[in-house]
Structure formats: structure tokens, C-alpha cells
Amino acid sequence: MSLSTQSSSPQSGSTPNGSPSNGSTPGGQASVTADRFRRVAGHYPTGVVLVTAPAPSPRQAPPAMVIGTFTSVSLHPPLVGFLPARTSTTWPRIRAAGRFCVNVLAADQQHVCRSFATADPRRWEVPHHETGTGSPVLLDALAWFDCELADEVDAGDHWFVTGAVRDLGVRRVGPPLVFLRGGYSHCALHSDTSGAGAAWG
């Protein structure tokens, strides 16, 4: 499978030939600062999802947060995971609900991502309905995973959260929204995907 990405922001932290711009070499002695870690890790593309939970009351909006650390964890049992920051003020509200829905955003949903990331008061005008556990699922999301909170463990300045998948589905087919080197990107699938169900190590 071949993937190509087009980033909406210029590449930084490297020279035209791809070598590190700060003069460091593999195996060299250098401190791992937060800025350096973030810059290097930014070269790995991550998918963008919206994690939602049931509203705590009829007068309150459902809690929701944009996440770039979503991953599948296990097939048996079906588990997914993501890493909210310890400083997040939204994660405690989702934790309190004990359940959540992961909405996989499409490449054409940058506006949805920005709306929820900035707590736009009109963010919940996006078409959605509730899952079986009461969490909102976006009608235009690529896919969704309805989960119950399974575990939460310490992961440095984040929490590693796992959810037990109770239901899931695909709403439409298209390129996912991707974050790469500080900007939005999208993936283009070029090769045959007939072997997509094969086991990966």
C-alpha cells in the first residue's frame, strides 16, 4: 500500500536532502528537549478523530475533544485507545460518563476539527445522532467506534485510555484527515487493497 501526503504547512526542522537541520547525527549525544521531540515526532503522520460522550444533562452540551493519538489496540477483545493530555479539561468529563464514541474525521472535515478544537459555540450544529450508549456520532464521519471506558493508565504527561468497543461502523469511504508537521494533510491510496485484511505484526 502506497500513501502520499500533502501538508498544509511547510516542512520545518530539516534540510532539502532530509538530513537534520540542527547538525545532530544518529547516535550522537544530544539532549531530548520537548521542542526537539515534538519536531521529530511531527514527521510521523497521525489520524484525527473526535471523541464524544453523552451530555451530562439536557441543558449541557456533550463533551468532545479532538485527538491525534487514536489507535486500535486489540482484536480479542476489541479495544481501541487514545492519549488525552493530563491538562485536558474535557477528558475528566468524558471519564465521568464512562463511555465515549470515536469519530474518524475525513479530509474534508477540517472545519469540524477546528470548530471543536476552539470550542465554537455553534460546533454542535454539525449533523449527528446518538449511538446506543448515548454518545454523539457525526453523520459525515468516515467511521465510528462506540466504546465503554475499559482502563486508564499513567503515560507521562498524558493518560493512556483504552475503550471496549461495543459497536462500530463505516459511514462513508474517503481519505482521512491527517496531521503532519504542524498542519492538516490527507492520504491518497494508490495500490490494490485486496490484502487489507491480512494480519500485521
C-alpha positions in Angstrom: 0.0 0.0 0.0 1.4 3.3 -1.0 0.4 6.5 0.7 1.1 10.1 -0.3 0.5 13.1 1.8 0.2 16.8 1.1 0.7 19.0 4.1 -1.0 22.4 4.5 2.1 23.8 6.3 5.7 24.0 5.2 8.2 21.3 6.4 10.5 22.6 9.1 13.4 21.2 11.0 15.2 19.6 8.0 17.4 20.4 5.1 16.3 19.8 1.4 18.0 16.4 1.4 16.1 15.3 4.5 19.0 15.4 7.0 18.5 17.0 10.4 18.9 20.8 10.3 20.3 21.1 13.9 23.5 19.2 13.0 22.8 16.2 15.1 23.5 12.7 13.9 22.0 9.3 14.8 23.7 8.0 17.9 25.1 11.4 18.7 25.0 12.9 22.2 22.1 15.4 22.4 19.5 16.3 24.9 16.0 15.3 24.2 14.2 18.5 24.8 10.4 18.9 24.4 10.8 21.1 21.3 13.1 18.7 19.6 11.0 15.7 20.5 7.9 17.4 19.1 9.7 18.5 15.9 11.0 15.0 15.2 7.7 13.2 16.2 5.9 15.6 13.9 7.3 13.8 10.9 5.1 10.8 11.7 1.5 11.4 10.4 -1.4 10.8 12.7 -5.1 10.4 12.1 -7.5 12.9 13.6 -10.6 11.8 15.5 -13.3 13.5 17.5 -14.0 11.7 20.8 -17.5 12.5 22.2 -19.5 11.4 25.2 -23.2 11.8 26.4 -24.3 15.2 27.7 -24.2 15.2 31.5 -27.6 16.9 31.5 -30.2 18.1 28.9 -29.0 21.7 29.4 -25.4 20.9 28.8 -23.6 20.2 25.5 -22.0 16.8 25.1 -18.2 16.8 25.9 -16.0 16.4 22.9 -12.3 16.6 22.2 -10.1 16.4 19.1 -7.5 13.6 19.4 -4.5 12.8 17.3 -3.3 9.7 19.2 -6.1 7.2 18.4 -5.1 3.6 17.7 -6.6 0.2 17.6 -5.3 -1.9 20.5 -6.7 -5.4 20.4 -9.0 -7.7 18.3 -9.8 -10.2 21.1 -11.4 -8.5 22.9 -11.9 -5.5 20.6 -10.2 -2.5 22.2 -9.1 0.9 21.0 -7.1 3.6 22.7 -6.0 7.2 22.7 -3.9 9.6 24.9 -5.5 12.7 26.3 -3.2 15.2 28.0 -3.3 15.4 31.8 -4.0 19.1 31.4 -7.2 18.5 29.4 -10.3 19.9 31.0 -12.6 17.8 28.7 -11.2 14.4 29.4 -12.4 14.4 33.1 -16.0 15.0 31.8 -15.7 12.1 29.3 -14.2 9.9 32.0 -17.1 10.7 34.3 -19.5 9.5 31.6 -17.8 6.1 31.4 -18.4 5.8 27.7 -17.4 7.6 24.5 -17.6 7.5 20.7 -14.6 7.9 18.5 -15.5 9.7 15.2 -12.9 9.2 12.5 -12.7 12.6 10.6 -12.5 12.8 6.8 -10.1 15.0 4.9 -12.9 17.4 4.1 -13.8 17.9 7.7 -11.0 20.3 8.7 -13.7 22.9 9.6 -15.3 20.4 12.0 -11.9 19.8 13.6 -11.3 23.5 14.1 -14.8 24.1 15.4 -14.4 21.6 18.2 -10.8 22.4 18.9 -11.7 26.0 19.5 -14.9 25.3 21.4 -17.0 27.2 18.8 -20.5 27.7 20.4 -22.0 26.5 17.1 -20.0 23.3 16.9 -22.9 21.0 17.7 -24.8 22.3 14.7 -22.9 19.6 12.8 -25.4 16.8 11.8 -25.2 14.0 14.3 -27.2 11.4 16.2 -26.7 9.3 19.4 -25.2 5.9 19.5 -26.6 3.0 21.5 -24.7 4.2 24.6 -25.8 7.8 24.1 -22.6 9.3 22.7 -22.9 11.6 19.6 -21.7 10.2 16.3 -21.2 12.6 13.3 -23.2 11.7 10.3 -20.4 12.7 7.9 -17.6 10.9 9.8 -15.7 8.2 7.9 -16.2 5.6 10.7 -17.1 5.4 14.4 -16.4 3.2 17.4 -18.8 3.3 20.3 -17.0 2.3 23.5 -17.2 1.8 27.2 -14.2 3.0 29.2 -12.0 0.0 30.0 -8.9 1.3 31.5 -6.7 4.4 32.1 -3.0 4.3 32.9 -0.3 6.8 33.6 1.7 7.8 30.5 3.9 10.7 31.5 2.1 14.0 30.8 -0.8 12.1 29.2 -3.2 9.3 30.1 -3.4 6.1 28.0 -7.1 5.4 27.8 -8.5 2.1 26.4 -12.1 1.6 25.4 -14.0 -1.7 25.0 -15.8 -1.4 21.6 -19.5 -2.1 21.9 -20.5 -1.1 18.3 -18.8 0.3 15.3 -19.4 1.2 11.6 -18.3 2.9 8.4 -20.5 5.8 7.3 -18.6 6.7 4.0 -15.4 5.9 2.1 -12.8 8.6 1.6 -9.4 9.9 2.6 -9.0 10.5 6.3 -7.9 13.8 7.9 -4.2 13.6 8.9 -2.0 15.8 10.9 1.6 16.1 9.8 4.4 18.6 10.6 2.1 21.0 12.2 -0.6 21.1 9.5 -3.5 19.2 8.1 -2.8 16.6 5.4 -4.6 13.8 3.6 -3.6 10.4 2.4 -4.1 9.1 -1.2 -4.4 5.4 -1.7 -2.6 4.2 -4.8 -2.2 0.5 -4.6 -4.5 -2.5 -4.5 -6.1 -3.0 -1.1 -7.4 -6.6 -1.6 -5.0 -7.7 1.1 -6.1 -5.1 3.6 -7.4 -7.9 5.9 -4.0 -9.6 6.3 -2.5 -9.7 9.7 0.0 -7.0 10.6 2.7 -7.7 13.2 
